[in-house]
Amino acid sequence: MTSSSRFSLSLNGEFWLACLLVVFTTVSIRLTELPLWLNEAFMVSGEHLMATHDAYVWLAGVKGIGNFINDPFTRILSLLHNASGIPLASIGFWSPIIFIPLLAVPVCLLARFLRLPEGGLVFGILATAGLGFLVRTRLGFCDTDIVNLIFPVAMVSTLALWLDGMDSANRTEDAARRYKQMGWALLVGILGKMSVYVYPGSSSILLPAFGLAVLIGLWRSHREDRFLLGNGLLLIFAVLFAGWQGGLLVGAWAIWVMIKKDMPAGVQFGGIAVLFVAVIFLGNFFEIVQALVYRLYLYTKVGTPDMISNATGFKLPDIAQSVREAQNLDWTLIGPRLGGNWVVFVLGMLGFGFVAWRRHALLVFLPFLALGIASVKFGNRFAMYGTVGVGMGLGLGLSEFLQVLGQSQGRRWIAQLVMACVVLWPSAVFMQEVGPVPVLPRTYAETFVELRDATETDALLWQWWDYGYAGQYYAERATFGDGSRQSGPWLYPLARVHCAASPREAAQLIRYFGQAMLDSGSMNNTDARTALFRGNPVTEIREMDLAQAQKFLSDLVVDDANWPTTMPNYFIVSWENLRLASWISYYGNWDIASGTSAPGKIQQVRGEVRMDSAAGTLVVGGKSTLLDSMDVVEDSGTRHFEWPNGTGMHVVVNQMSRQVFLMDAKMYRSMMVQMLLRPASDFAEEFTLVVDNSPWTRTYKVR
């Protein structure tokens, strides 16, 4: 028995205290960078720029543009926008503050019903503000990550409470117990269904958690409760995976079983078995499992989608390892990313083991921990799941440990508050060290805004895929490539255009691949913009054998006649592309036969730089490099210098941004460099300059 305190809170009072402290903490830590966002450089047309590329796909979807118009997250944002009248960009910018505090509710409710109410404090702080989650949910990060944890945590928390009620150690002779347990099971299924609806990828948590629930239930439930357990699991499974038909069928069965208290055991067992098989075939269980296995296989980066589907006779490049969130997390970063530091991580793991040993139902949180650790292979975005597992172990583990020692309520709260400061410290330090980093410069966004008025409604914008969603939102036009269309079929043509060695080559590639995408997407008689989002630009080439495809592409760029096209095409080059130029050149010089690349080379020169303009020499840190040319970008324009050194090396100096890029001839002669620096008249035979925000962005229309 725990010792008493002079001042004490009720169980509900402790729940509200923990919940309010978690909400206050998670909001406050994200607001620390707000003053830095109040900078005109981070705003366009009175709107905040977003902090993640994917934010724009949902905002564009609310406008009715793109492939995610009917996505649940788009509908949620649309509902908020229409109901409140708040500008769409404001909802996007503040969305982490709007949604993430909701995560405190299931966390603190779990702690309250387990009679470990103070444990919800540390658990909630790590779940909502742990480093692995915080880095993806700061201001302006309007992406599904801000809601992806809410329903899985709510479902697994409720599942744990249901299992705890099934534990033989907690069994009571309450006459209404069966009805309560089936009610809990129904709630678990509903929360799971909502989780899969909002984010289908949450099945990677829900399926393993359900499997663990089956094992834990069989292990810990009383013999007389086995059929209650089976009916509860069946109801959860049906609601979660079998749709309304399966849910109604199992619901009717559950009601009948509760009414018929004297039903023979054989009938109950047979009914559960038959209904379980029926639920599997009535619902979309196999589709969910197949999609989950496929998704996890892609995250392992063993093969590309084209390799897996074997849809093409030639090899297209894969994007995975050039996407930051998909890059593997180093083992040395597991502790800091999941717990903030190794001390907290280890304590969380120990706490997880301790509290799961004491309260076996909490083992259903193991999938969160497993996915977090799997980020070393699946990619660093999975680290956010690990913060839930570590938080549960540390928060509830500490609370359970102090209760075992018989500590008073006051002492337990003091221990939790001290631990809360410890776990919050790494996140607080991180927020002090980082600042706002919009995913595109203001000038780039303004270029898209100008294109909204300067282009036709059925126009196709050709910018690097990273900025596709932003183009859809600001310009309200279709784009060739975006965050969901950056695999080989879109990546290869787009990169080839950027790396083309002549305006003619770039224009022909744009004409052909743009029309091919429109044609393949027009099969269902959709409008042009919808067709452009649905089309696949390599559909026709995939029907050729490898030799035919190679010859077709080679002949295309030297063909005397322009490839016929029915929609306007606009090519956007940007100074931002130089930062990504190594990857763009890698994909743009891809060999579809061998699956290898011979990219151009570029590096940003840092440190003290000196130029010997007479000899054409670049001196960096005492090391000299002979140059063939130098372009100096200034407010008044670009000055070009040449030297007959024959080294194939070129340098571009931006006096306004104080950046220096050194590159080889292949990179320098690519259209993403030349069309940014050279006079527009040099490309007049194939392109017309439409928007000139040189040197930051330029937009050309294909003639």
LOTI-981687 format. One line per 2 residues: for each residue y, x, z of C-alpha. Coordinates in nm, 3 decimals. Last residue first. Example, Ala and Ser with C-alpha at 12.3 -4.5 7.8 and 13.67 -1.06 7.14 Angstrom:
BEGIN
-0.106 1.367 0.714  -0.450 1.230 0.780;
# end
This chain:
BEGIN
2.654 0.771 -7.846  2.525 0.844 -7.497;
2.792 0.771 -7.239  2.898 1.059 -7.019;
2.979 1.056 -6.646  3.124 1.355 -6.466;
3.109 1.444 -6.100  3.247 1.703 -5.858;
3.430 1.934 -6.097  3.558 1.712 -6.238;
3.603 1.346 -6.154  3.586 1.248 -6.519;
3.455 0.901 -6.597  3.370 0.801 -6.955;
3.312 1.126 -7.148  3.150 1.040 -7.480;
2.816 1.201 -7.567  2.610 1.306 -7.870;
2.855 1.460 -8.117  3.121 1.496 -7.847;
2.927 1.749 -7.640  3.165 2.047 -7.670;
3.457 1.799 -7.660  3.380 1.730 -7.295;
3.510 2.076 -7.206  3.246 2.281 -7.021;
3.177 2.283 -6.647  2.972 1.972 -6.558;
2.817 1.930 -6.901  2.705 2.293 -6.891;
2.542 2.285 -6.550  2.330 1.966 -6.565;
2.294 2.036 -6.938  2.089 2.348 -6.878;
2.234 2.672 -7.014  2.301 2.817 -6.668;
1.950 2.744 -6.539  1.774 2.913 -6.829;
2.029 3.196 -6.831  1.976 3.296 -6.467;
2.180 3.177 -6.172  2.423 3.290 -5.903;
2.610 3.012 -5.724  2.928 3.070 -5.521;
3.080 2.807 -5.294  3.426 2.806 -5.140;
3.456 2.426 -5.186  3.786 2.446 -5.373;
3.740 2.791 -5.527  3.409 2.694 -5.683;
3.255 3.009 -5.831  2.979 2.991 -6.092;
2.786 3.310 -6.165  2.569 3.407 -6.460;
2.276 3.645 -6.510  2.100 3.698 -6.843;
2.139 4.074 -6.810  2.289 4.132 -7.155;
2.597 4.315 -7.023  2.835 4.197 -7.296;
3.082 4.036 -7.051  3.216 3.679 -7.043;
3.482 3.491 -6.845  3.545 3.114 -6.819;
3.824 2.944 -6.626  3.762 2.589 -6.508;
4.037 2.338 -6.434  4.373 2.314 -6.257;
4.223 2.254 -5.914  3.994 2.554 -5.962;
3.641 2.625 -6.082  3.579 2.989 -6.179;
3.304 3.033 -6.437  3.153 3.381 -6.471;
2.954 3.532 -6.753  2.697 3.794 -6.855;
2.679 3.942 -6.510  2.577 4.277 -6.361;
2.463 4.245 -5.999  2.576 4.484 -5.727;
2.444 4.507 -5.368  2.693 4.613 -5.098;
2.664 4.286 -4.913  2.734 4.092 -5.230;
2.898 4.261 -5.528  2.916 4.071 -5.857;
2.987 4.293 -6.157  3.150 4.198 -6.485;
3.278 4.551 -6.551  3.648 4.465 -6.563;
3.619 4.159 -6.342  3.472 4.355 -6.052;
3.402 4.064 -5.819  3.357 4.071 -5.443;
3.158 3.835 -5.219  3.135 3.848 -4.839;
2.863 3.618 -4.706  2.665 3.359 -4.894;
2.550 3.337 -5.255  2.385 3.007 -5.339;
2.077 3.077 -5.543  1.955 2.976 -5.885;
1.648 3.049 -6.096  1.519 2.863 -6.397;
1.181 2.700 -6.377  0.850 2.807 -6.532;
0.625 2.518 -6.431  0.254 2.441 -6.398;
0.037 2.136 -6.468  -0.135 2.315 -6.753;
-0.092 2.053 -7.025  0.215 1.867 -6.902;
0.407 2.194 -6.864  0.700 2.132 -6.628;
1.036 2.283 -6.708  1.234 1.983 -6.581;
1.025 1.955 -6.264  1.098 2.310 -6.149;
1.451 2.291 -6.287  1.526 1.987 -6.073;
1.371 2.156 -5.768  1.582 2.470 -5.808;
1.889 2.264 -5.899  1.903 2.064 -5.577;
2.219 2.228 -5.440  2.347 2.253 -5.795;
2.290 1.879 -5.832  2.563 1.808 -5.577;
2.816 1.935 -5.831  2.726 1.626 -6.030;
2.615 1.517 -6.373  2.588 1.151 -6.464;
2.436 1.041 -6.798  2.515 0.686 -6.908;
2.290 0.482 -7.141  2.392 0.158 -7.311;
2.105 -0.071 -7.417  1.922 -0.138 -7.742;
1.800 0.208 -7.832  1.683 0.363 -8.158;
1.607 0.739 -8.148  1.888 0.910 -8.335;
1.783 1.039 -8.673  1.762 1.413 -8.751;
1.468 1.462 -8.514  1.494 1.790 -8.324;
1.445 1.650 -7.973  1.180 1.401 -8.079;
0.963 1.649 -8.268  0.881 1.843 -7.950;
0.818 1.525 -7.751  0.585 1.385 -8.019;
0.402 1.717 -8.057  0.326 1.740 -7.686;
0.215 1.377 -7.667  -0.010 1.413 -7.969;
-0.175 1.725 -7.827  -0.238 1.555 -7.491;
-0.388 1.237 -7.630  -0.158 0.944 -7.679;
-0.177 0.618 -7.481  0.000 0.784 -7.190;
0.296 0.848 -7.420  0.353 0.474 -7.463;
0.355 0.393 -7.092  0.566 0.698 -7.007;
0.890 0.514 -6.926  0.735 0.257 -6.687;
0.932 -0.065 -6.665  0.996 -0.281 -6.360;
1.350 -0.170 -6.277  1.455 -0.164 -6.642;
1.301 -0.506 -6.696  1.509 -0.655 -6.414;
1.826 -0.517 -6.575  1.730 -0.641 -6.921;
1.643 -0.997 -6.823  1.275 -1.083 -6.793;
1.059 -1.198 -7.082  0.738 -1.105 -6.900;
0.665 -0.799 -7.120  1.018 -0.669 -7.085;
0.932 -0.385 -6.844  0.743 -0.180 -7.101;
1.026 -0.220 -7.353  1.302 -0.127 -7.109;
1.117 0.184 -6.988  1.047 0.294 -7.344;
1.412 0.234 -7.435  1.530 0.462 -7.154;
1.264 0.721 -7.236  1.364 0.741 -7.603;
1.742 0.729 -7.582  1.761 0.959 -7.281;
1.527 1.214 -7.440  1.730 1.203 -7.759;
2.058 1.255 -7.574  1.932 1.547 -7.368;
1.784 1.726 -7.669  2.101 1.679 -7.871;
2.323 1.795 -7.588  2.127 2.121 -7.581;
1.904 2.320 -7.342  1.773 2.013 -7.159;
1.733 2.072 -6.785  1.895 1.748 -6.669;
1.714 1.550 -6.939  1.384 1.716 -6.855;
1.433 1.629 -6.488  1.473 1.261 -6.567;
1.176 1.257 -6.803  0.943 1.428 -6.547;
1.057 1.244 -6.235  1.020 0.897 -6.380;
0.652 0.900 -6.482  0.575 1.182 -6.233;
0.681 1.016 -5.909  1.043 0.945 -5.819;
1.052 0.568 -5.863  1.068 0.443 -5.503;
1.358 0.668 -5.402  1.534 0.617 -5.734;
1.472 0.672 -6.103  1.659 0.567 -6.413;
1.925 0.345 -6.261  2.008 -0.022 -6.309;
2.368 -0.117 -6.235  2.560 -0.250 -5.937;
2.786 0.057 -5.946  2.808 0.093 -5.567;
2.468 -0.040 -5.461  2.254 0.054 -5.761;
2.418 0.395 -5.788  2.353 0.458 -5.418;
1.987 0.368 -5.473  1.957 0.612 -5.761;
2.125 0.903 -5.582  1.809 1.100 -5.499;
1.682 1.018 -5.851  1.922 1.252 -6.028;
2.165 1.044 -6.233  2.090 0.853 -6.552;
2.256 0.512 -6.530  2.125 0.228 -6.747;
2.371 -0.036 -6.869  2.284 -0.408 -6.876;
2.604 -0.510 -6.693  2.814 -0.297 -6.931;
3.001 -0.002 -6.786  3.359 0.083 -6.682;
3.406 -0.164 -6.398  3.096 -0.076 -6.197;
3.129 0.278 -6.329  3.443 0.325 -6.120;
3.248 0.234 -5.805  2.978 0.484 -5.905;
3.239 0.755 -5.942  3.384 0.660 -5.604;
3.042 0.719 -5.448  3.030 1.066 -5.603;
3.383 1.139 -5.485  3.294 1.036 -5.128;
3.012 1.285 -5.117  2.652 1.166 -5.108;
2.394 1.146 -4.832  2.658 1.130 -4.563;
2.614 1.407 -4.301  2.779 1.310 -3.974;
2.761 1.582 -3.711  2.491 1.770 -3.528;
2.503 1.999 -3.223  2.619 1.747 -2.963;
2.358 1.494 -3.077  2.084 1.756 -3.043;
2.194 1.846 -2.690  2.178 1.478 -2.593;
1.833 1.444 -2.747  1.707 1.748 -2.559;
1.859 1.612 -2.230  1.715 1.262 -2.250;
1.370 1.359 -2.125  1.509 1.542 -1.822;
1.769 1.278 -1.739  1.501 1.008 -1.753;
1.281 1.222 -1.526  1.554 1.219 -1.261;
1.598 0.844 -1.302  1.223 0.787 -1.282;
1.191 0.993 -0.963  1.484 0.807 -0.806;
1.326 0.477 -0.904  0.995 0.567 -0.743;
1.176 0.682 -0.432  1.362 0.354 -0.403;
1.051 0.144 -0.458  0.864 0.329 -0.186;
0.594 0.587 -0.250  0.233 0.505 -0.174;
0.085 0.814 -0.339  -0.105 0.589 -0.581;
0.225 0.415 -0.652  0.383 0.749 -0.734;
0.104 0.832 -0.982  0.123 0.492 -1.148;
0.499 0.527 -1.200  0.465 0.880 -1.335;
0.193 0.771 -1.577  0.392 0.465 -1.683;
0.690 0.676 -1.789  0.519 0.997 -1.900;
0.221 0.846 -2.077  0.415 0.562 -2.237;
0.687 0.800 -2.351  0.436 1.045 -2.500;
0.270 0.764 -2.696  0.599 0.610 -2.809;
0.747 0.950 -2.901  0.439 1.009 -3.118;
0.531 0.726 -3.351  0.861 0.900 -3.433;
0.672 1.213 -3.537  0.536 1.025 -3.837;
0.856 1.103 -4.031  0.759 1.473 -4.015;
0.492 1.452 -4.279  0.124 1.354 -4.301;
-0.026 1.693 -4.215  0.161 1.825 -3.911;
0.275 1.464 -3.864  -0.082 1.396 -3.746;
0.037 1.465 -3.389  0.264 1.161 -3.407;
-0.006 0.954 -3.572  -0.249 1.037 -3.290;
0.002 0.953 -3.017  0.081 0.615 -3.166;
-0.291 0.554 -3.229  -0.364 0.620 -2.856;
-0.152 0.327 -2.738  -0.469 0.112 -2.722;
-0.580 0.342 -2.438  -0.346 0.139 -2.217;
-0.627 -0.110 -2.152  -0.809 0.152 -1.947;
-0.568 0.141 -1.656  -0.650 0.427 -1.418;
-0.796 0.658 -1.681  -0.527 0.547 -1.926;
-0.263 0.626 -1.659  -0.398 0.978 -1.606;
-0.460 1.069 -1.971  -0.119 0.947 -2.078;
0.045 1.126 -1.786  -0.117 1.453 -1.889;
0.003 1.402 -2.246  0.351 1.311 -2.127;
0.366 1.613 -1.898  0.265 1.833 -2.193;
0.531 1.679 -2.418  0.800 1.695 -2.149;
0.734 2.066 -2.094  0.704 2.138 -2.466;
1.048 2.006 -2.551  1.206 1.687 -2.682;
0.879 1.502 -2.638  0.748 1.430 -2.986;
0.976 1.664 -3.185  0.995 1.944 -2.929;
0.618 1.944 -2.861  0.508 1.914 -3.223;
0.751 2.179 -3.349  0.517 2.478 -3.312;
0.255 2.291 -3.514  0.488 2.283 -3.815;
0.572 1.938 -3.947  0.459 1.875 -4.304;
0.718 1.768 -4.555  0.718 1.397 -4.634;
1.049 1.323 -4.459  1.219 1.610 -4.641;
1.108 1.513 -4.991  1.036 1.825 -5.197;
0.676 1.831 -5.074  0.596 1.487 -5.210;
0.746 1.493 -5.561  0.438 1.538 -5.777;
0.449 1.664 -6.135  0.270 1.501 -6.429;
-0.056 1.626 -6.572  -0.187 1.492 -6.900;
-0.455 1.238 -6.984  -0.294 0.972 -6.772;
-0.406 0.694 -6.542  -0.651 0.898 -6.336;
-0.555 0.668 -6.050  -0.577 0.947 -5.794;
-0.441 1.221 -6.020  -0.150 1.004 -6.129;
-0.071 0.909 -5.770  -0.063 1.278 -5.678;
-0.340 1.458 -5.494  -0.421 1.631 -5.169;
-0.071 1.556 -5.042  -0.210 1.436 -4.705;
0.050 1.159 -4.728  -0.110 1.041 -5.053;
-0.446 1.003 -4.884  -0.279 0.815 -4.598;
-0.129 0.570 -4.845  -0.460 0.520 -5.029;
-0.649 0.466 -4.705  -0.389 0.215 -4.586;
-0.380 0.031 -4.919  -0.759 0.002 -4.917;
-0.761 -0.120 -4.556  -0.493 -0.377 -4.628;
-0.666 -0.494 -4.945  -0.997 -0.522 -4.758;
-0.837 -0.736 -4.487  -0.658 -0.970 -4.726;
-0.794 -1.291 -4.578  -1.073 -1.531 -4.647;
-1.336 -1.260 -4.693  -1.284 -1.089 -4.359;
-1.223 -1.422 -4.185  -1.554 -1.558 -4.310;
-1.743 -1.257 -4.174  -1.579 -1.302 -3.833;
-1.637 -1.675 -3.849  -2.010 -1.629 -3.898;
-2.038 -1.379 -3.612  -1.826 -1.586 -3.372;
-2.021 -1.902 -3.452  -2.357 -1.729 -3.407;
-2.257 -1.592 -3.066  -2.122 -1.926 -2.952;
-2.427 -2.116 -3.076  -2.660 -1.868 -2.907;
-2.469 -1.889 -2.580  -2.511 -2.265 -2.563;
-2.186 -2.464 -2.536  -2.135 -2.587 -2.178;
-1.754 -2.554 -2.175  -1.713 -2.761 -2.490;
-1.334 -2.803 -2.468  -1.269 -2.429 -2.470;
-1.513 -2.380 -2.757  -1.351 -2.658 -2.960;
-1.005 -2.511 -2.912  -1.129 -2.166 -3.019;
-1.302 -2.307 -3.327  -0.987 -2.493 -3.434;
-0.786 -2.173 -3.392  -1.048 -1.980 -3.589;
-1.014 -2.212 -3.886  -0.636 -2.243 -3.853;
-0.593 -1.865 -3.844  -0.833 -1.812 -4.133;
-0.645 -2.053 -4.354  -0.300 -1.935 -4.235;
-0.354 -1.575 -4.333  -0.669 -1.377 -4.264;
-0.543 -1.039 -4.139  -0.339 -1.079 -3.821;
-0.409 -1.442 -3.737  -0.781 -1.395 -3.799;
-0.812 -1.061 -3.616  -0.631 -1.188 -3.308;
-0.838 -1.507 -3.304  -1.164 -1.315 -3.344;
-1.067 -1.076 -3.065  -0.997 -1.371 -2.837;
-1.319 -1.547 -2.930  -1.521 -1.234 -2.865;
-1.352 -1.167 -2.531  -1.405 -1.525 -2.416;
-1.766 -1.487 -2.532  -1.804 -1.170 -2.325;
-1.631 -1.312 -2.018  -1.942 -1.384 -1.810;
-2.055 -1.024 -1.857  -1.725 -0.895 -1.718;
-1.501 -0.701 -1.954  -1.461 -0.324 -1.929;
-1.681 -0.166 -2.195  -1.694 -0.448 -2.452;
-1.319 -0.496 -2.413  -1.246 -0.124 -2.441;
-1.453 -0.097 -2.760  -1.299 -0.403 -2.925;
-0.949 -0.304 -2.813  -1.000 0.041 -2.961;
-1.071 -0.117 -3.299  -0.761 -0.335 -3.264;
-0.548 -0.029 -3.189  -0.700 0.152 -3.488;
-0.609 -0.143 -3.715  -0.263 -0.200 -3.568;
-0.126 0.154 -3.592  -0.202 0.240 -3.958;
-0.148 -0.132 -4.025  0.219 -0.057 -3.956;
0.244 0.045 -4.322  0.287 -0.321 -4.418;
0.637 -0.321 -4.261  0.809 -0.652 -4.186;
0.504 -0.861 -4.276  0.257 -0.625 -4.109;
0.458 -0.637 -3.787  0.505 -1.013 -3.802;
0.129 -1.055 -3.835  0.073 -0.823 -3.539;
0.318 -1.021 -3.329  0.138 -1.344 -3.424;
-0.204 -1.195 -3.347  -0.099 -1.068 -3.005;
0.061 -1.407 -2.926  -0.265 -1.585 -3.015;
-0.458 -1.346 -2.790  -0.217 -1.414 -2.501;
-0.272 -1.788 -2.547  -0.647 -1.729 -2.552;
-0.614 -1.543 -2.224  -0.404 -1.816 -2.067;
-0.644 -2.090 -2.176  -0.941 -1.902 -2.037;
-0.759 -1.837 -1.710  -0.674 -2.203 -1.647;
-0.953 -2.251 -1.395  -0.849 -1.938 -1.205;
-1.165 -1.766 -1.082  -1.006 -1.422 -1.113;
-1.098 -1.107 -1.303  -0.876 -0.802 -1.259;
-1.153 -0.547 -1.203  -1.359 -0.713 -1.477;
-1.087 -0.620 -1.727  -1.004 -0.916 -1.954;
-0.652 -0.949 -1.813  -0.592 -0.580 -1.882;
-0.710 -0.643 -2.237  -0.446 -0.913 -2.282;
-0.180 -0.686 -2.132  -0.281 -0.402 -2.365;
-0.271 -0.635 -2.665  0.077 -0.747 -2.561;
0.193 -0.384 -2.556  0.016 -0.319 -2.888;
0.190 -0.614 -3.053  0.536 -0.538 -2.912;
0.504 -0.169 -2.999  0.391 -0.257 -3.353;
0.672 -0.517 -3.376  0.963 -0.295 -3.274;
0.847 0.039 -3.416  0.924 -0.022 -3.784;
1.260 -0.187 -3.714  1.497 0.114 -3.722;
1.253 0.304 -3.943  1.308 0.040 -4.212;
1.630 0.213 -4.315  1.998 0.185 -4.231;
2.057 0.536 -4.102  2.437 0.504 -4.088;
2.453 0.579 -3.717  2.142 0.766 -3.604;
1.788 0.640 -3.656  1.586 0.917 -3.822;
1.677 1.209 -3.593  1.649 0.973 -3.296;
1.283 0.892 -3.355  1.142 1.244 -3.333;
1.402 1.335 -3.068  1.316 1.054 -2.831;
1.592 0.792 -2.812  1.416 0.455 -2.839;
1.057 0.538 -2.737  1.162 0.825 -2.509;
1.420 0.610 -2.330  1.187 0.310 -2.308;
0.899 0.500 -2.149  1.138 0.673 -1.910;
1.282 0.338 -1.796  0.974 0.118 -1.838;
0.804 0.308 -1.559  1.037 0.135 -1.310;
0.846 -0.188 -1.367  0.494 -0.060 -1.292;
0.358 -0.402 -1.196  0.150 -0.412 -1.516;
0.350 -0.721 -1.612  0.678 -0.533 -1.555;
0.577 -0.219 -1.745  0.470 -0.426 -2.044;
0.794 -0.625 -2.026  0.992 -0.299 -2.019;
0.835 -0.172 -2.340  0.839 -0.512 -2.512;
1.216 -0.551 -2.443  1.340 -0.194 -2.491;
1.258 -0.205 -2.863  1.534 -0.461 -2.910;
1.783 -0.179 -2.841  1.682 -0.035 -3.183;
1.805 -0.329 -3.390  2.182 -0.367 -3.370;
2.278 -0.010 -3.277  2.059 0.123 -3.558;
2.218 -0.136 -3.795  2.577 -0.021 -3.737;
2.624 0.149 -4.075  2.424 -0.107 -4.267;
2.598 -0.403 -4.104  2.932 -0.240 -4.182;
2.828 -0.185 -4.545  2.745 -0.554 -4.582;
3.077 -0.676 -4.451  3.038 -0.906 -4.148;
3.031 -1.274 -4.246  2.804 -1.336 -3.948;
2.541 -1.567 -4.094  2.551 -1.434 -4.448;
2.543 -1.067 -4.351  2.285 -1.107 -4.076;
2.061 -1.315 -4.303  2.103 -1.066 -4.587;
2.009 -0.779 -4.355  1.693 -0.962 -4.248;
1.615 -1.055 -4.609  1.644 -0.693 -4.718;
1.410 -0.593 -4.434  1.157 -0.855 -4.546;
1.159 -0.730 -4.909  1.265 -0.996 -5.159;
1.536 -0.794 -5.333  1.337 -0.471 -5.308;
1.297 -0.377 -5.675  1.664 -0.336 -5.751;
1.981 -0.547 -5.745  2.036 -0.887 -5.582;
2.336 -0.782 -5.372  2.113 -0.793 -5.063;
1.881 -0.560 -5.253  2.166 -0.314 -5.305;
2.210 -0.296 -4.927  1.835 -0.248 -4.886;
1.815 0.027 -5.148  2.135 0.185 -5.018;
1.994 0.273 -4.678  1.718 0.466 -4.853;
1.952 0.756 -4.928  2.026 0.820 -4.561;
2.352 0.868 -4.371  2.547 0.587 -4.537;
2.909 0.608 -4.644  3.139 0.398 -4.430;
3.337 0.133 -4.617  3.715 0.109 -4.665;
3.688 0.164 -5.039  3.492 0.483 -4.970;
3.453 0.641 -4.629  3.322 0.971 -4.497;
3.617 1.180 -4.618  3.847 0.931 -4.447;
3.713 1.047 -4.111  3.616 0.808 -3.835;
3.255 0.932 -3.856  3.331 1.217 -3.618;
3.448 0.972 -3.352  3.114 0.786 -3.387;
2.898 1.089 -3.304  2.850 1.001 -2.937;
2.773 0.639 -3.030  2.407 0.717 -3.084;
2.362 0.845 -2.729  2.542 0.544 -2.589;
2.331 0.282 -2.765  1.995 0.429 -2.658;
2.116 0.487 -2.303  2.273 0.145 -2.245;
1.967 -0.030 -2.388  1.732 0.175 -2.169;
1.945 0.114 -1.858  1.957 -0.260 -1.933;
1.579 -0.283 -1.970  1.508 -0.085 -1.654;
1.746 -0.297 -1.447  1.619 -0.620 -1.601;
1.256 -0.534 -1.525  1.342 -0.421 -1.174;
1.509 -0.754 -1.108  1.206 -0.936 -1.242;
0.981 -0.751 -0.998  1.226 -0.824 -0.719;
1.463 -0.553 -0.611  1.467 -0.374 -0.280;
1.710 -0.253 -0.017  1.572 -0.131 0.313;
1.266 0.009 0.137  0.900 -0.062 0.204;
0.604 0.175 0.187  0.346 0.127 -0.086;
0.000 0.000 0.000;
# end
